[in-house]
Amino acid sequence: MNILDNKNTIQKYDPGRVLESTGLLSEQIKSVRASLESFSLPENYKNAKKIVLCGMGGSALGARLLKAAFFDSIKTPLEIVNDYRLSGALDSSTLYILSSYSGGTEEPLSTMEEAKRRGAKIVGLAAGGKLAELLKKNNLPVFIFDAKNNPSGQPRLGLGYAAFALWGILAKLNLIAPPDWEKILAAAKSATKKYGFQSPADDNCAKWLAKEMSGKIPVLVTHGFLNGSGHIFANQINETGKQFVARFTIPELNHHLMEGLQFPKENKKLLYFVFLESKIYPPRIRQRFEITKKVLAKNKIKFASHEITSKDAGSAITEALVFGSYASFYLAMLNKVNPAKVPWVDFFKKESGKN
């Protein structure tokens, strides 16, 4: 039996219920959809001229997903801050979103008072914690989600909450097109069935890709509306699979990366390119993907392509999210590690908290 079809593998390496969380994306989305119905924001928030989200790691992934997916249609600039600092351009015309899955992330918390001083239109996004308490105390809106459908407790596996709540909030303010919930849920359910554990390795592209990436340095390649999906996939390979990964975008990589394939000579053995493709990509971009593959072949570097089949951006980013989450989980199983634990992140937090 293939190790990725063996329940004993899951029982041994996944006590933190990462596989369960991955399969609950549609339930997370349903929960957010229901909660958004009663969530309101001040009317003047609709006058925002720019959007800034401050969040770290998994708490910023939703913004990356939406910024890429709707780059050519969103009318209000969206900036992502992963720092203690605020841009000099943040002012009273800015919708400032403090995103922290746990509610305790120090970087966004540290910016709140300065954002208030500048008169920004502040809203929070969290499962609770200090962030929720502070915003409530200051009579500022905060969307608090019930994270019961993410038993792993890991923010990168709770994107059904963070990403789709953010989408719903921006839609309420007429800053972005509203989600087509039925299409999104259908895409999540279909992809879960296709890539989930119950789908055997012989018919499961996520399991196959995990095996191909094992022992290699994956290089993820995306374009346009899937660039945020590529970032999330890379994040999950790092945190869930405990494996190094690089990420590039087309057409940018065609202007420099290809010349870096020759050295070191070990590139031929170590690098493994993964192209996330879509028929929604423009013809010129699809041509670039094919030529890039030719360059890799001439340099004797292996690669694989995976097509995201959904026909609209909202469904496609949902499908890609499910695919990447499962593939990175299977990679953890092959690497024989607990995908829920993040020992080096925990070590860093402990060290940085010392006086």
C-alpha positions, 0 to 999 in steps of 0.5 A, spaced: 500 500 500 502 507 498 504 510 504 499 516 502 493 511 502 495 508 509 491 510 515 496 508 520 501 514 517 496 519 518 495 516 525 502 516 527 504 523 524 498 527 524 496 528 531 495 535 530 489 534 526 492 538 520 488 533 515 482 534 518 482 542 518 484 541 510 478 537 509 474 543 513 475 549 508 468 549 505 465 549 513 469 554 514 467 558 508 460 557 510 461 559 517 464 566 515 458 567 510 453 566 515 457 571 520 457 576 515 450 577 514 450 580 521 456 584 521 456 591 519 461 597 518 461 605 519 458 608 513 464 612 512 468 606 511 465 606 504 469 612 502 476 609 503 481 611 498 486 605 499 486 599 503 492 597 508 492 590 511 497 589 517 498 581 518 504 576 519 504 569 516 498 566 515 494 572 517 496 576 511 495 570 506 488 572 505 490 579 502 495 576 498 490 571 495 485 577 493 490 582 491 492 577 486 486 574 484 482 581 483 488 585 481 485 588 474 478 589 477 479 592 484 479 600 484 482 601 491 489 600 492 491 594 496 497 594 500 500 589 505 504 590 511 508 585 514 512 589 519 511 594 525 512 600 521 506 604 517 507 607 511 507 614 510 501 614 506 496 611 511 491 617 513 484 618 514 482 616 507 485 609 509 481 602 510 486 599 515 485 592 517 489 589 523 489 581 521 491 576 527 488 569 527 490 568 534 489 576 536 495 576 539 500 578 533 505 583 536 506 587 529 499 589 527 498 590 535 503 595 535 501 599 529 494 600 532 495 607 536 499 610 530 493 608 525 488 611 530 492 617 531 492 618 523 485 617 523 485 611 519 478 607 518 480 601 522 477 594 522 480 588 525 479 580 523 481 575 528 479 569 532 479 573 539 485 575 543 488 581 545 486 584 538 479 583 539 479 586 546 482 592 544 478 594 538 472 593 542 474 597 548 475 603 542 469 602 539 472 599 533 469 594 528 472 587 529 470 581 525 471 575 530 470 568 527 469 561 531 475 557 529 471 550 531 472 548 524 480 548 524 482 543 529 489 544 528 489 551 530 494 553 525 492 560 521 495 557 514 489 552 515 484 557 517 484 561 510 476 559 510 475 564 515 481 569 514 481 570 506 473 569 505 472 574 511 476 579 508 473 578 501 466 579 505 468 585 508 471 588 502 465 587 498 460 590 504 464 596 503 463 596 495 471 595 494 471 589 491 466 584 487 462 580 492 464 572 492 459 568 489 458 563 495 455 557 491 461 557 486 466 557 491 463 552 496 462 548 490 469 548 488 472 547 495 467 541 495 470 538 489 477 539 490 476 536 497 473 530 494 479 530 488 485 531 492 483 528 499 486 522 503 480 518 501 482 519 493 487 513 492 494 515 490 494 512 483 488 518 481 490 523 486 495 529 483 496 532 490 499 525 492 503 524 486 506 531 486 508 530 493 512 524 492 515 528 486 517 534 490 520 529 496 527 530 497 528 536 492 527 543 492 520 545 489 520 552 485 513 554 484 511 558 478 505 562 477 502 568 473 497 573 475 491 571 479 494 565 481 500 569 484 497 569 491 495 562 491 503 560 489 505 564 495 500 560 500 502 554 497 510 556 498 508 558 505 504 551 507 510 547 504 515 551 509 510 550 515 506 544 513 511 540 509 518 543 513 521 543 506 525 549 503 521 552 497 522 557 492 517 561 488 517 565 482 512 569 477 511 569 469 513 573 466 518 576 471 522 570 471 523 570 464 527 576 464 532 573 469 531 566 472 533 562 466 540 564 466 541 562 473 539 555 472 546 553 470 550 553 476 551 550 481 551 543 477 547 540 483 541 544 480 539 538 475 538 533 481 535 538 486 531 543 483 524 541 481 519 546 478 512 546 479 507 550 474 500 552 476 497 553 470 490 555 468 486 556 461 484 563 464 491 565 463 492 570 457 495 566 450 501 570 451 502 568 458 501 560 456 506 561 451 511 563 456 509 557 460 511 553 454 517 556 452 520 556 459 519 549 460 523 548 454 528 552 457 528 547 463 528 541 459 535 544 455 538 545 462 536 538 464 531 540 470 525 536 471 518 539 472 511 538 472 505 542 471 498 542 474 492 545 471 487 549 476 481 547 472 476 552 475 473 557 470 473 563 474 478 567 479 474 566 485 473 558 484 480 557 481 483 560 487 479 556 492 481 550 488 488 552 488 488 553 496 485 546 497 490 543 492 496 546 495 494 544 502 493 537 501 500 537 497 504 540 502 500 535 507 502 529 503 509 532 503 509 532 511 507 525 511 513 523 506 518 527 510 515 523 516 514 530 520 508 532 524 505 538 520 502 541 525 508 543 529 512 549 528 518 548 532 523 553 529 517 559 529 516 557 536 523 557 538 524 564 535 518 567 539 521 564 545 528 567 544 525 574 542 520 574 548 526 574 553 528 580 556 
